[in-house]
Amino acid sequence: MKISIDSVKSLSICNEYLAAHCNHAEFFGSFRHPEHTDSQDWCITLYSVCDQLVFATNGDPVWECGNPAGFQALVAEYGINIEEALAA
């Protein structure tokens, strides 16, 4: 789903959008950690920045292109089916 850049909850990701002159974001969902379902601190959100996937976390963003191992580790840890998330 396309959303306004202002709706992205990560200043670092917003800065990437602005630097790439993107005027919208793609939102693919928020995911809770299976062992910490009651904690917002463990919630991550999947976006696309100019066709680059990124997770917004409670720390630094994790970019698929810049940190493929870290990105895949989050996918596995959270039990995310990327194909389903992108198709939703």
N, C-alpha and C positions, 0 to 999 in steps of 0.2 A: 504494500500500500504506500502510495506517495504521501509524504507529509512535509510540512514546512521545516526548514532548517532550524527554526526557533523551537521546534518540538523535540529535537534531539537533546537528550539529557547528558551530554558530555561536551564540555568546552573544547577539549582537544579534537574531538570528531568534528564539531562545528567549524573549528579553524581549518581543518582539512577541506571541508566542503567549500568554504569561502575561498581558500587558496586555489582550489580547482575550478572555481567559478560555477559550481553547481548550485542551482536555486531550489532544489528539493532533495529530500532523502527518501530512501526506500526502507520501510520498517517491516521486519519479518517476524517479530514477536519477542516476547520476554520469557525468560525461562528461570525457574527456581531450581536450586540444587536439591537433588533427591534426599539428601540427608539433613537439609536445613530449610525445609519448606516454609517455616514460619518467619524466616529472617530475610528482610529486604536487602541486607548487606550482601547476601549470596545471590541475589537476582542479577542476571545478565540480560542484555538486550542486543538483538542482531539487527544491524543496519547494512546498507550498501552505500558506499561513497563512490560515485562515478564508476560503478561496476566493480568496486573492491569491497569484499565483505569484511565487517569489523564487529567485534563484540564490545559493547560498552559495559564495563565492570565497575565495581566500587573503587578500583584503582585505575591504572593506565589502560587505555583501549588495547585490544588484542586484534591486530590486523592479520588476515589470512595471508596476504602477499608478503608482509614484513616479518611475520613470525608463524610460519606454517605449523611448526611443531606445537607451539603454545595454543594456536587456534584449534588444532585437532585434539589436543589434550582437553580443552574445554568442551568440545563436542562430545568426546567420550565420557568425561566426568559427569556431565549433565544429561547424558543419554539423548542427545538431540539428533534427530534425523534431518540433516540439512536439506535433502531433496524435498521432504514434506514441508519444511519451514519455508523454503523458497517458492513452493507451489501454492501455498495458502494465500 
